Amino acid sequence: MPHPLSEYEVKNVMFSVMLGFPGIFPTSRHAEEPVLELLRSVQKGSEDRKRSLGRLCWALRNKETQQKFVRLDGSIRTLIGFFTSSLADVQMQAGRCLHELSHSSDPAVAEACLPVTSYLLTYLSGHSIEFTELCLYTLGNLVVESEAVRKRLLPQGIIPVLASCIQSPHEAVLEGLGYVLSQLLQAKEAPTEIIPLVLASALPQHMLRVVCLGLKAGIGAAVEFAWCLHYIISSQTANTVLLSLGALPALTSVVLDLASEPPQDGAEGLELLVCPVLRCLSNLLAEDTGCEMQVQDERLLIALFLILQSFLQRHPFIAQECLWLLNNLTAHEPFFCSALLSLDLLPALLQLLPCSQMATVLVLTVVCNIAVKGPLAPPAGPAPPAAYPHTARARGCGAVLGAAAPPLPALPRGHATFLPSPSALRRSKSLSTPCPAFPKGWS
């Protein structure tokens, strides 16, 4: 990590960039005169300018330097000038400088970048995959930190632009697009201002398509769009639309595919797709729409236990994800209660009791659902005594006697075991930075 530059040094870097000089970093203000004399004598040249921008990009990795840079009059305007250059290498280096600024956790830095948002959107239709990817991740990082940036992007047409961009055949572009969209959908204003625009576009059907092709086309984009679907579904504002698009059978087919592709020894990544897909199914089934009828397929039960067998040892949080879905499948549908018994899956279910406190509660919940809804359940009788409705509930779990668990919360991704605040785990993403681990349950 570079040391922070003084405001004078930042200004000197900008002079060198504008004049095409590789950059001089004096250690004191006394060096100003020889530097300015040298700057007046240097000749402009695209190669030198590219190197100068490279040095500026490196310097902008420091938080203090970022803050000093955006306070300089005309600094962002100068970067935009190079960002719109006809020279591809200069344009790319300027884009990398903006990308470094987008990593800042200071909202003031993100808001200083407001003038560049329209250019970032325009360049999403470019021909360079690398440059398009750079613009997408810069947009996604800016969206995280600043409501002002989000409010600027919506009237500029970010949703229609993303809807056009999602038809790209390139995996890297699709993954970057999913990252931008997932950050937008986590915003506090998403249910009222962003999700309606997304639903009115072609994005939902394309997201489902990419998720369904995840194991064949590329898992990175599928992971991002699966989380996008989870954020939409957990908002409880769009489930009717998604159900009409065939979300339940589509996501069920993804679970079957995941179960048929057990991870190889030491392989990582599939669990990142398993988690949001299971949550999407769980939350759709929590809706009181009778949609369980769309997924009456006992193969889904077998798939859940195969996923548990494949992932449980390395990724214990998968147990709670599978059990939550299992509870919602059995809460109102006798078909799945009977299938659990006829497939002799009850012993495997009981083996999950020691996994965690939450897993214990969910296993017992499913067992009670089977007792109430299964083939051995007693005939329906009179209503239970008034004291019975106070049946114990797990945190976020449905009542034991046959109630579907409520929707899972829209957890942002990050390195957390406990339920975090939504802003705590939003992260900026670099082109070379791998996705972090997802939440490992709510124990």
Backbone hydrogen bonds in HBPLUS format (Angstrom, degrees):
<---DONOR---> <-ACCEPTOR-->    atom                        ^
c    i                          cat <-CA-CA->   ^        H-A-AA   ^      H-
h    n   atom  resd res      DA  || num        DHA   H-A  angle D-A-AA Bond
n    s   type  num  typ     dist DA aas  dist angle  dist       angle   num
A0010-VAL N   A0006-SER O   2.89 MM   4  6.21 157.2  1.94 155.0 161.5     1
A0011-LYS N   A0007-GLU O   2.97 MM   4  6.17 159.5  2.01 144.7 150.2     2
A0012-ASN N   A0008-TYR O   2.93 MM   4  6.20 149.1  2.02 143.4 152.4     3
A0013-VAL N   A0009-GLU O   2.94 MM   4  6.24 151.6  2.03 146.6 153.6     4
A0014-MET N   A0010-VAL O   3.04 MM   4  6.41 156.6  2.09 149.9 155.9     5
A0015-PHE N   A0011-LYS O   2.97 MM   4  6.33 155.0  2.04 148.8 155.3     6
A0016-SER N   A0012-ASN O   3.01 MM   4  6.28 161.6  2.04 149.8 154.3     7
A0017-VAL N   A0013-VAL O   2.90 MM   4  6.21 149.3  2.00 148.6 157.6     8
A0018-MET N   A0014-MET O   2.93 MM   4  6.16 166.1  1.95 154.8 157.7     9
A0019-LEU N   A0015-PHE O   3.02 MM   4  6.21 150.5  2.11 148.4 156.3    10
A0020-GLY N   A0016-SER O   2.96 MM   4  5.86 112.1  2.44 132.7 147.3    11
A0021-PHE N   A0016-SER O   2.68 MM   5  4.67 147.6  1.78 149.4 151.3    12
A0020-GLY N   A0017-VAL O   3.20 MM   3  5.10 150.6  2.29  97.3 106.1    13
A0031-ALA N   A0028-SER O   3.22 MM   3  5.88 163.6  2.25 113.8 118.6    14
A0032-GLU N   A0029-ARG O   2.99 MM   3  5.49 164.8  2.01 121.9 123.8    15
A0035-VAL N   A0031-ALA O   3.15 MM   4  6.23 154.0  2.22 151.0 158.9    16
A0036-LEU N   A0032-GLU O   2.86 MM   4  6.09 164.2  1.88 159.6 163.3    17
A0037-GLU N   A0033-GLU O   2.90 MM   4  6.11 158.1  1.95 153.3 159.9    18
A0038-LEU N   A0034-PRO O   2.90 MM   4  6.06 150.0  2.00 139.0 147.2    19
A0039-LEU N   A0035-VAL O   2.79 MM   4  6.07 152.3  1.87 149.1 157.7    20
A0040-ARG N   A0036-LEU O   2.92 MM   4  6.17 151.2  2.01 146.6 153.2    21
A0041-SER N   A0037-GLU O   3.28 MM   4  6.47 135.5  2.49 134.2 145.0    22
A0041-SER N   A0038-LEU O   3.12 MM   3  5.18 130.7  2.38  94.6 108.0    23
A0042-VAL N   A0038-LEU O   3.09 MM   4  6.26 126.5  2.39 143.0 156.4    24
A0049-ARG N   A0045-GLY O   2.96 MM   4  6.18 157.3  2.01 153.5 160.9    25
A0050-LYS N   A0046-SER O   2.96 MM   4  6.13 154.1  2.03 144.7 151.0    26
A0051-ARG N   A0047-GLU O   3.15 MM   4  6.49 156.5  2.20 145.8 151.5    27
A0052-SER N   A0048-ASP O   2.87 MM   4  6.15 154.1  1.94 149.2 156.9    28
A0053-LEU N   A0049-ARG O   2.90 MM   4  6.16 162.1  1.93 154.2 158.0    29
A0054-GLY N   A0050-LYS O   2.97 MM   4  6.22 146.8  2.08 141.4 151.2    30
A0055-ARG N   A0051-ARG O   3.02 MM   4  6.37 149.9  2.11 146.5 153.5    31
A0056-LEU N   A0052-SER O   2.94 MM   4  6.27 156.1  1.99 149.3 156.5    32
A0057-CYS N   A0053-LEU O   2.80 MM   4  6.00 156.8  1.86 148.8 155.1    33
A0058-TRP N   A0054-GLY O   3.07 MM   4  6.33 155.1  2.13 142.6 148.6    34
A0059-ALA N   A0055-ARG O   2.98 MM   4  6.26 157.8  2.03 146.9 152.9    35
A0060-LEU N   A0056-LEU O   2.92 MM   4  6.15 145.9  2.04 150.1 159.4    36
A0061-ARG N   A0058-TRP O   3.24 MM   3  5.70 162.7  2.27 112.7 115.8    37
A0062-ASN N   A0059-ALA O   3.26 MM   3  6.17 170.0  2.27 123.4 125.6    38
A0066-GLN N   A0062-ASN O   3.01 MM   4  6.30 152.5  2.09 150.7 158.7    39
A0067-GLN N   A0063-LYS O   3.12 MM   4  6.46 159.6  2.17 151.0 155.2    40
A0068-LYS N   A0064-GLU O   2.99 MM   4  6.25 160.2  2.03 150.5 155.9    41
A0069-PHE N   A0065-THR O   2.84 MM   4  5.91 153.5  1.91 147.0 154.8    42
A0070-VAL N   A0066-GLN O   3.12 MM   4  6.40 165.2  2.14 156.5 157.5    43
A0072-LEU N   A0069-PHE O   3.10 MM   3  5.46 151.7  2.18 108.3 116.6    44
A0075-SER N   A0072-LEU O   3.21 MM   3  5.53 167.4  2.23 130.6 128.8    45
A0078-THR N   A0074-GLY O   2.89 MM   4  6.00 149.0  1.99 143.3 151.0    46
A0079-LEU N   A0075-SER O   3.07 MM   4  6.42 157.9  2.12 146.8 152.4    47
A0080-ILE N   A0076-ILE O   2.86 MM   4  6.12 158.0  1.90 152.8 158.9    48
A0081-GLY N   A0077-ARG O   3.02 MM   4  6.28 147.5  2.12 140.3 148.9    49
A0082-PHE N   A0078-THR O   3.20 MM   4  6.65 152.0  2.29 148.1 154.0    50
A0083-PHE N   A0079-LEU O   2.77 MM   4  5.98 147.8  1.87 147.3 158.2    51
A0084-THR N   A0080-ILE O   2.95 MM   4  6.10 136.3  2.14 146.1 154.5    52
A0085-SER N   A0082-PHE O   3.09 MM   3  4.90 160.2  2.13 104.5 106.6    53
A0091-GLN N   A0087-LEU O   2.90 MM   4  6.08 165.6  1.92 161.2 166.1    54
A0092-MET N   A0088-ALA O   2.92 MM   4  6.08 153.6  1.99 145.0 151.7    55
A0093-GLN N   A0089-ASP O   3.10 MM   4  6.28 159.4  2.14 142.4 147.4    56
A0094-ALA N   A0090-VAL O   2.95 MM   4  6.19 160.8  1.99 153.9 159.1    57
A0095-GLY N   A0091-GLN O   2.94 MM   4  6.13 151.2  2.02 142.6 151.2    58
A0096-ARG N   A0092-MET O   2.94 MM   4  6.27 145.2  2.06 144.5 154.0    59
A0097-CYS N   A0093-GLN O   3.03 MM   4  6.40 145.7  2.16 143.0 152.1    60
A0098-LEU N   A0094-ALA O   3.03 MM   4  6.41 160.0  2.07 150.6 155.2    61
A0099-HIS N   A0095-GLY O   2.85 MM   4  6.09 146.9  1.96 141.3 151.7    62
A0100-GLU N   A0096-ARG O   2.94 MM   4  6.22 151.0  2.03 144.8 151.1    63
A0101-LEU N   A0097-CYS O   3.09 MM   4  6.46 155.1  2.15 147.5 154.2    64
A0102-SER N   A0098-LEU O   2.94 MM   4  6.22 143.6  2.07 143.3 153.7    65
A0102-SER N   A0099-HIS O   3.11 MM   3  4.98 119.4  2.50  90.3 105.5    66
A0103-HIS N   A0100-GLU O   3.19 MM   3  5.46 151.2  2.28 104.1 112.4    67
A0104-SER N   A0101-LEU O   3.07 MM   3  5.66 164.1  2.09 117.1 122.2    68
A0109-VAL N   A0106-ASP O   2.98 MM   3  5.54 135.9  2.18 115.1 125.6    69
A0110-ALA N   A0106-ASP O   3.43 MM   4  6.91 157.7  2.48 149.1 154.8    70
A0111-GLU N   A0107-PRO O   2.87 MM   4  6.11 159.3  1.91 153.3 159.2    71
A0112-ALA N   A0108-ALA O   2.95 MM   4  6.09 138.2  2.13 135.1 146.0    72
A0113-CYS N   A0110-ALA O   3.04 MM   3  5.23 140.0  2.20  99.2 110.9    73
A0114-LEU N   A0111-GLU O   3.13 MM   3  5.22 164.6  2.15 108.1 110.5    74
A0116-VAL N   A0113-CYS O   2.98 MM   3  5.62 154.9  2.04 121.5 129.1    75
A0117-THR N   A0114-LEU O   3.19 MM   3  5.64 162.4  2.22 117.8 122.6    76
A0119-TYR N   A0116-VAL O   3.11 MM   3  5.39 121.4  2.47 104.0 118.3    77
A0120-LEU N   A0116-VAL O   3.02 MM   4  6.32 157.2  2.07 156.0 163.2    78
A0121-LEU N   A0117-THR O   3.04 MM   4  6.33 159.0  2.09 152.6 157.1    79
A0122-THR N   A0118-SER O   3.02 MM   4  6.22 156.4  2.08 141.2 148.1    80
A0123-TYR N   A0119-TYR O   2.98 MM   4  6.18 157.9  2.03 153.5 157.9    81
A0124-LEU N   A0121-LEU O   3.17 MM   3  5.40 159.1  2.22 106.2 112.6    82
A0125-SER N   A0122-THR O   3.42 MM   3  6.30 171.4  2.43 118.6 121.1    83
A0126-GLY N   A0123-TYR O   3.12 MM   3  5.12 156.4  2.18 110.1 110.4    84
A0132-THR N   A0128-SER O   2.96 MM   4  6.11 162.0  1.99 151.3 156.7    85
A0133-GLU N   A0129-ILE O   2.91 MM   4  6.04 160.9  1.95 150.5 155.8    86
A0134-LEU N   A0130-GLU O   3.01 MM   4  6.22 153.8  2.08 142.2 149.3    87
A0135-CYS N   A0131-PHE O   2.97 MM   4  6.26 158.8  2.02 150.2 155.1    88
A0136-LEU N   A0132-THR O   2.98 MM   4  6.24 155.3  2.04 148.9 155.8    89
A0137-TYR N   A0133-GLU O   3.08 MM   4  6.35 168.0  2.09 157.2 158.4    90
A0138-THR N   A0134-LEU O   3.05 MM   4  6.17 151.5  2.13 145.4 153.7    91
A0139-LEU N   A0135-CYS O   2.95 MM   4  6.13 159.8  1.99 147.7 153.0    92
A0140-GLY N   A0136-LEU O   2.89 MM   4  6.17 164.9  1.91 153.2 157.5    93
A0141-ASN N   A0137-TYR O   3.00 MM   4  6.11 157.6  2.06 142.6 147.8    94
A0142-LEU N   A0138-THR O   3.06 MM   4  6.26 156.9  2.12 147.8 154.0    95
A0143-VAL N   A0139-LEU O   2.93 MM   4  6.13 154.9  1.99 155.2 162.3    96
A0144-VAL N   A0140-GLY O   3.32 MM   4  6.51 144.3  2.45 140.6 148.2    97
A0150-ARG N   A0146-SER O   3.30 MM   4  6.66 159.2  2.35 141.4 146.2    98
A0151-LYS N   A0147-GLU O   2.87 MM   4  6.14 158.6  1.91 153.1 159.0    99
A0152-ARG N   A0148-ALA O   2.98 MM   4  6.15 135.1  2.18 137.5 149.4   100
A0152-ARG N   A0149-VAL O   3.15 MM   3  5.05 127.1  2.44  92.0 106.1   101
A0153-LEU N   A0149-VAL O   2.93 MM   4  6.16 153.1  2.00 150.3 157.5   102
A0154-LEU N   A0150-ARG O   3.15 MM   4  6.32 155.8  2.21 152.8 156.8   103
A0156-GLN N   A0153-LEU O   3.13 MM   3  4.93 122.7  2.47  91.6 107.1   104
A0158-ILE N   A0153-LEU O   3.21 MM   5  5.61 153.6  2.28 144.8 147.9   105
A0157-GLY N   A0154-LEU O   3.04 MM   3  5.36 159.4  2.08 109.0 115.4   106
A0161-VAL N   A0157-GLY O   3.13 MM   4  6.27 158.6  2.17 151.3 157.9   107
A0162-LEU N   A0158-ILE O   2.89 MM   4  6.08 159.0  1.93 149.8 155.2   108
A0163-ALA N   A0159-ILE O   2.89 MM   4  6.10 154.7  1.96 151.0 158.8   109
A0164-SER N   A0160-PRO O   3.04 MM   4  6.28 141.2  2.19 140.9 149.9   110
A0165-CYS N   A0161-VAL O   2.90 MM   4  6.13 155.2  1.96 146.6 154.5   111
A0166-ILE N   A0162-LEU O   2.88 MM   4  5.97 139.7  2.04 149.4 157.7   112
A0167-GLN N   A0164-SER O   3.39 MM   3  5.99 165.1  2.41 111.9 116.2   113
A0168-SER N   A0165-CYS O   2.99 MM   3  5.66 156.0  2.05 123.3 125.3   114
A0174-LEU N   A0170-HIS O   3.09 MM   4  6.39 163.4  2.12 155.5 160.3   115
A0175-GLU N   A0171-GLU O   2.94 MM   4  6.14 157.2  1.99 153.4 159.3   116
A0176-GLY N   A0172-ALA O   3.10 MM   4  6.27 160.2  2.14 143.5 148.7   117
A0177-LEU N   A0173-VAL O   2.88 MM   4  6.09 157.0  1.93 150.6 157.5   118
A0178-GLY N   A0174-LEU O   2.90 MM   4  6.10 157.4  1.96 146.0 152.0   119
A0179-TYR N   A0175-GLU O   3.03 MM   4  6.29 145.4  2.15 141.6 150.9   120
A0180-VAL N   A0176-GLY O   3.09 MM   4  6.46 158.6  2.14 150.7 154.8   121
A0181-LEU N   A0177-LEU O   2.98 MM   4  6.25 172.1  1.98 157.9 159.7   122
A0182-SER N   A0178-GLY O   2.87 MM   4  5.96 155.5  1.93 144.8 151.7   123
A0183-GLN N   A0179-TYR O   3.12 MM   4  6.34 150.8  2.21 146.3 153.2   124
A0184-LEU N   A0180-VAL O   3.06 MM   4  6.41 157.7  2.11 151.8 158.2   125
A0185-LEU N   A0181-LEU O   2.93 MM   4  6.14 158.3  1.98 151.6 157.5   126
A0186-GLN N   A0183-GLN O   3.30 MM   3  5.30 148.0  2.41  97.8 106.8   127
A0187-ALA N   A0184-LEU O   3.17 MM   3  5.53 161.0  2.21 109.7 115.6   128
A0190-ALA N   A0187-ALA O   3.01 MM   3  5.18 164.2  2.04 111.5 115.7   129
A0193-GLU N   A0189-GLU O   2.91 MM   4  5.79 160.9  1.95 165.8 172.0   130
A0194-ILE N   A0190-ALA O   3.01 MM   4  4.51 144.7  2.14 116.8 126.7   131
A0195-ILE N   A0190-ALA O   2.81 MM   5  5.61 173.4  1.81 147.1 149.2   132
A0197-LEU N   A0194-ILE O   3.06 MM   3  5.36 120.1  2.43 104.9 119.4   133
A0198-VAL N   A0194-ILE O   3.02 MM   4  6.35 153.9  2.09 152.5 160.8   134
A0199-LEU N   A0195-ILE O   2.89 MM   4  6.12 162.7  1.92 161.1 164.7   135
A0200-ALA N   A0196-PRO O   3.08 MM   4  6.21 140.3  2.25 137.8 147.8   136
A0201-SER N   A0198-VAL O   3.09 MM   3  5.28 156.4  2.15 105.0 112.3   137
A0207-MET N   A0203-LEU O   2.79 MM   4  5.96 154.8  1.86 161.7 169.8   138
A0208-LEU N   A0204-PRO O   3.02 MM   4  6.30 163.6  2.04 153.9 157.2   139
A0209-ARG N   A0205-GLN O   3.03 MM   4  6.22 151.7  2.11 138.1 146.2   140
A0210-VAL N   A0206-HIS O   2.93 MM   4  6.19 160.5  1.97 151.9 155.8   141
A0211-VAL N   A0207-MET O   2.96 MM   4  6.19 163.2  1.99 154.5 159.2   142
A0212-CYS N   A0208-LEU O   2.95 MM   4  6.10 160.6  1.99 149.0 154.4   143
A0213-LEU N   A0209-ARG O   3.05 MM   4  6.26 136.9  2.25 140.9 152.3   144
A0213-LEU N   A0210-VAL O   3.21 MM   3  5.11 127.9  2.49  91.8 105.2   145
A0214-GLY N   A0211-VAL O   3.12 MM   3  5.02 161.0  2.16 105.4 109.6   146
A0216-LYS N   A0213-LEU O   2.90 MM   3  5.31 141.2  2.05 112.7 125.0   147
A0217-ALA N   A0213-LEU O   2.68 MM   4  5.59 172.5  1.69 174.4 174.5   148
A0218-GLY N   A0214-GLY O   3.19 MM   4  5.21 148.2  2.29 122.6 131.9   149
A0223-VAL N   A0219-ILE O   2.90 MM   4  6.08 154.9  1.97 154.3 159.6   150
A0224-GLU N   A0220-GLY O   3.25 MM   4  6.58 164.7  2.27 149.7 152.6   151
A0225-PHE N   A0221-ALA O   2.99 MM   4  6.24 168.9  2.00 157.6 160.1   152
A0226-ALA N   A0222-ALA O   2.85 MM   4  5.92 145.0  1.98 144.1 153.9   153
A0227-TRP N   A0223-VAL O   3.12 MM   4  6.40 155.5  2.18 149.6 155.0   154
A0228-CYS N   A0224-GLU O   3.02 MM   4  6.36 147.2  2.13 140.1 150.1   155
A0229-LEU N   A0225-PHE O   2.94 MM   4  6.19 160.5  1.97 147.1 150.7   156
A0230-HIS N   A0226-ALA O   2.98 MM   4  6.25 151.5  2.06 141.0 149.4   157
A0231-TYR N   A0227-TRP O   2.93 MM   4  6.22 158.4  1.98 153.1 157.2   158
A0232-ILE N   A0228-CYS O   3.03 MM   4  6.34 156.1  2.09 150.7 157.4   159
A0233-ILE N   A0229-LEU O   2.86 MM   4  6.03 171.2  1.86 156.9 159.3   160
A0234-SER N   A0230-HIS O   2.88 MM   4  5.94 165.1  1.91 153.2 157.3   161
A0235-SER N   A0232-ILE O   3.20 MM   3  5.40 146.2  2.32 101.2 111.1   162
A0236-GLN N   A0233-ILE O   3.02 MM   3  5.53 159.6  2.06 114.5 120.9   163
A0241-VAL N   A0238-ALA O   3.12 MM   3  5.47 120.2  2.50 105.1 118.7   164
A0242-LEU N   A0238-ALA O   3.15 MM   4  6.48 163.3  2.18 155.4 160.0   165
A0243-LEU N   A0239-ASN O   2.83 MM   4  5.98 159.0  1.88 151.6 157.5   166
A0244-SER N   A0240-THR O   3.02 MM   4  6.19 150.1  2.11 141.1 148.9   167
A0245-LEU N   A0241-VAL O   3.15 MM   4  6.47 127.3  2.45 137.5 151.2   168
A0245-LEU N   A0242-LEU O   3.08 MM   3  5.05 135.9  2.28  94.4 107.1   169
A0247-ALA N   A0242-LEU O   3.06 MM   5  5.47 153.5  2.13 146.1 148.1   170
A0246-GLY N   A0243-LEU O   3.04 MM   3  5.18 160.5  2.08 106.8 111.6   171
A0250-ALA N   A0246-GLY O   3.08 MM   4  6.10 157.0  2.13 151.0 158.2   172
A0251-LEU N   A0247-ALA O   2.84 MM   4  5.92 168.0  1.85 155.4 158.0   173
A0252-THR N   A0248-LEU O   2.91 MM   4  6.02 152.7  1.98 151.0 159.5   174
A0253-SER N   A0249-PRO O   3.01 MM   4  6.16 150.6  2.10 141.5 148.2   175
A0254-VAL N   A0250-ALA O   3.18 MM   4  6.56 140.2  2.35 137.6 148.4   176
A0255-VAL N   A0251-LEU O   3.06 MM   4  6.43 152.9  2.13 147.2 153.4   177
A0256-LEU N   A0252-THR O   3.02 MM   4  6.37 158.1  2.07 149.8 155.6   178
A0257-ASP N   A0253-SER O   2.95 MM   4  6.17 151.3  2.03 141.4 149.2   179
A0258-LEU N   A0254-VAL O   2.86 MM   4  6.13 157.2  1.91 150.4 156.7   180
A0259-ALA N   A0255-VAL O   2.97 MM   4  6.19 152.2  2.04 147.7 155.0   181
A0260-SER N   A0256-LEU O   3.10 MM   4  6.30 137.9  2.28 137.2 148.1   182
A0260-SER N   A0257-ASP O   3.12 MM   3  5.10 125.8  2.43  92.9 107.2   183
A0261-GLU N   A0258-LEU O   3.26 MM   3  5.18 154.8  2.32  96.9 104.4   184
A0267-ALA N   A0264-GLN O   2.91 MM   3  5.18 162.2  1.94 127.0 131.2   185
A0272-LEU N   A0269-GLY O   3.02 MM   3  5.43 142.1  2.17 108.6 119.2   186
A0273-LEU N   A0270-LEU O   2.96 MM   3  5.35 144.3  2.09 108.8 119.0   187
A0274-VAL N   A0270-LEU O   2.97 MM   4  6.29 155.2  2.03 151.4 159.5   188
A0275-CYS N   A0271-GLU O   3.25 MM   4  6.23 169.0  2.26 146.0 146.4   189
A0277-VAL N   A0273-LEU O   3.30 MM   4  6.32 162.0  2.34 152.9 158.3   190
A0278-LEU N   A0274-VAL O   2.99 MM   4  6.09 167.0  2.01 160.4 163.3   191
A0279-ARG N   A0275-CYS O   3.12 MM   4  6.35 156.7  2.18 148.9 155.8   192
A0280-CYS N   A0276-PRO O   2.87 MM   4  6.07 155.1  1.94 147.7 154.1   193
A0281-LEU N   A0277-VAL O   3.11 MM   4  6.42 167.2  2.13 152.5 154.7   194
A0282-SER N   A0278-LEU O   2.90 MM   4  6.10 164.6  1.93 150.5 155.3   195
A0283-ASN N   A0279-ARG O   2.92 MM   4  6.06 167.2  1.94 154.1 156.7   196
A0284-LEU N   A0280-CYS O   2.97 MM   4  6.16 156.5  2.03 151.4 158.1   197
A0285-LEU N   A0281-LEU O   2.98 MM   4  6.15 157.6  2.03 151.7 157.6   198
A0286-ALA N   A0282-SER O   3.06 MM   4  6.29 123.2  2.39 135.2 150.2   199
A0287-GLU N   A0284-LEU O   3.20 MM   3  5.56 155.9  2.26 105.2 112.4   200
A0293-MET N   A0290-GLY O   3.35 MM   3  6.34 169.5  2.36 124.0 125.3   201
A0294-GLN N   A0291-CYS O   2.92 MM   3  5.52 154.5  1.99 116.2 123.2   202
A0295-VAL N   A0292-GLU O   3.04 MM   3  5.53 156.9  2.09 113.0 120.0   203
A0297-ASP N   A0295-VAL O   2.69 MM   2  5.49 126.2  1.97 115.4  98.1   204
A0300-LEU N   A0297-ASP O   2.98 MM   3  5.83 159.1  2.02 123.5 128.5   205
A0301-LEU N   A0298-GLU O   3.12 MM   3  5.38 127.3  2.41 102.2 114.1   206
A0302-ILE N   A0298-GLU O   3.32 MM   4  6.76 162.0  2.36 149.4 153.2   207
A0303-ALA N   A0299-ARG O   2.82 MM   4  6.01 155.1  1.88 147.0 154.5   208
A0304-LEU N   A0300-LEU O   3.02 MM   4  6.28 152.2  2.10 144.3 150.6   209
A0305-PHE N   A0301-LEU O   3.24 MM   4  6.60 158.3  2.29 152.0 156.4   210
A0306-LEU N   A0302-ILE O   2.94 MM   4  6.21 146.5  2.05 147.6 157.9   211
A0307-ILE N   A0303-ALA O   2.88 MM   4  6.10 154.8  1.94 150.9 157.6   212
A0308-LEU N   A0304-LEU O   2.97 MM   4  6.25 154.5  2.04 142.3 149.5   213
A0309-GLN N   A0305-PHE O   2.96 MM   4  6.12 155.7  2.02 138.9 145.4   214
A0310-SER N   A0306-LEU O   2.96 MM   4  6.20 146.9  2.08 142.9 151.7   215
A0311-PHE N   A0307-ILE O   2.91 MM   4  5.96 157.3  1.96 155.9 160.9   216
A0312-LEU N   A0308-LEU O   2.96 MM   4  5.12 155.7  2.02 139.8 144.0   217
A0315-HIS N   A0311-PHE O   2.76 MM   4  5.52 152.4  1.84 165.4 175.0   218
A0318-ILE N   A0315-HIS O   3.06 MM   3  5.99 167.1  2.08 129.7 133.1   219
A0319-ALA N   A0316-PRO O   3.05 MM   3  5.85 155.8  2.11 122.2 127.3   220
A0322-CYS N   A0318-ILE O   2.93 MM   4  6.16 167.1  1.95 158.4 160.7   221
A0323-LEU N   A0319-ALA O   2.91 MM   4  6.05 162.8  1.94 151.7 157.2   222
A0324-TRP N   A0320-GLN O   2.91 MM   4  5.93 152.2  1.99 143.1 149.8   223
A0325-LEU N   A0321-GLU O   3.26 MM   4  6.50 161.4  2.29 144.5 148.8   224
A0326-LEU N   A0322-CYS O   2.87 MM   4  6.11 155.5  1.93 147.2 155.2   225
A0327-ASN N   A0323-LEU O   2.86 MM   4  6.04 152.4  1.93 146.0 152.3   226
A0328-ASN N   A0324-TRP O   3.12 MM   4  6.42 158.6  2.17 146.0 151.1   227
A0329-LEU N   A0325-LEU O   2.91 MM   4  6.15 141.9  2.06 147.8 158.9   228
A0330-THR N   A0326-LEU O   3.11 MM   4  6.28 151.1  2.20 144.6 151.2   229
A0331-ALA N   A0327-ASN O   2.92 MM   4  5.82 124.7  2.23 144.6 158.5   230
A0338-SER N   A0334-PRO O   2.89 MM   4  6.09 165.4  1.92 161.3 163.5   231
A0339-ALA N   A0335-PHE O   2.94 MM   4  6.13 152.8  2.02 143.1 151.7   232
A0340-LEU N   A0336-PHE O   3.00 MM   4  6.07 152.7  2.07 142.4 147.7   233
A0342-SER N   A0338-SER O   2.88 MM   4  6.16 167.7  1.90 156.4 160.3   234
A0343-LEU N   A0339-ALA O   2.89 MM   4  5.82 150.2  1.98 147.4 153.5   235
A0345-LEU N   A0340-LEU O   3.00 MM   5  5.35 167.6  2.02 167.7 168.8   236
A0344-ASP N   A0341-LEU O   3.00 MM   3  5.02 156.3  2.06 104.3 111.2   237
A0349-LEU N   A0345-LEU O   2.96 MM   4  6.24 151.3  2.04 151.2 160.3   238
A0350-LEU N   A0346-LEU O   2.97 MM   4  6.25 159.5  2.01 157.4 161.4   239
A0351-GLN N   A0347-PRO O   3.19 MM   4  6.43 136.3  2.39 140.5 151.3   240
A0352-LEU N   A0349-LEU O   3.04 MM   3  5.65 161.1  2.08 115.1 121.3   241
A0353-LEU N   A0350-LEU O   3.16 MM   3  5.56 169.0  2.17 114.3 117.3   242
A0355-CYS N   A0352-LEU O   3.12 MM   3  5.50 162.9  2.15 117.9 123.3   243
A0360-THR N   A0356-SER O   2.93 MM   4  6.16 154.8  1.99 148.4 154.9   244
A0361-VAL N   A0357-GLN O   3.11 MM   4  6.44 161.8  2.15 150.1 153.8   245
A0362-LEU N   A0358-MET O   2.97 MM   4  6.23 162.3  2.00 153.0 158.0   246
A0363-VAL N   A0359-ALA O   2.85 MM   4  6.01 159.9  1.89 153.5 158.6   247
A0364-LEU N   A0360-THR O   3.06 MM   4  6.26 168.7  2.07 152.4 155.3   248
A0365-THR N   A0361-VAL O   2.87 MM   4  6.08 144.3  2.00 141.9 153.0   249
A0366-VAL N   A0362-LEU O   2.97 MM   4  6.24 158.7  2.01 150.5 154.3   250
A0367-VAL N   A0363-VAL O   2.98 MM   4  6.29 159.3  2.03 151.3 157.5   251
A0368-CYS N   A0364-LEU O   2.94 MM   4  6.15 156.6  1.99 145.3 151.3   252
A0369-ASN N   A0365-THR O   2.88 MM   4  6.19 149.5  1.98 145.9 155.2   253
A0370-ILE N   A0366-VAL O   2.93 MM   4  6.25 153.5  2.00 150.4 156.9   254
A0371-ALA N   A0367-VAL O   2.98 MM   4  6.31 152.7  2.05 145.0 152.8   255
A0372-VAL N   A0368-CYS O   2.97 MM   4  6.20 147.7  2.08 146.4 154.4   256
A0373-LYS N   A0369-ASN O   2.74 MM   4  5.80 165.8  1.76 154.9 159.6   257
A0374-GLY N   A0370-ILE O   2.65 MM   4  4.56 142.1  1.79 128.1 135.5   258
A0377-ALA N   A0374-GLY O   3.15 MM   3  5.39 164.6  2.17 113.2 116.1   259
A0388-TYR N   A0385-PRO O   3.07 MM   3  5.70 153.1  2.15 117.9 124.9   260
A0390-HIS N   A0387-ALA O   3.42 MM   3  6.24 167.4  2.44 120.7 124.3   261
A0397-CYS N   A0394-ALA O   2.83 MM   3  4.68 169.3  1.84 117.7 119.4   262
A0402-GLY N   A0400-VAL O   2.87 MM   2  5.92 129.1  2.13 112.4  96.7   263
A0411-LEU N   A0409-PRO O   2.83 MM   2  5.58 123.9  2.14 113.0  96.1   264
A0440-LYS N   A0416-ALA O   3.30 MM  24  6.76 157.0  2.35 156.5 162.9   265
A0424-ALA N   A0421-SER O   2.99 MM   3  5.45 146.9  2.10 115.6 125.5   266
A0433-THR N   A0430-SER O   3.14 MM   3  5.01 162.8  2.17 102.6 108.0   267
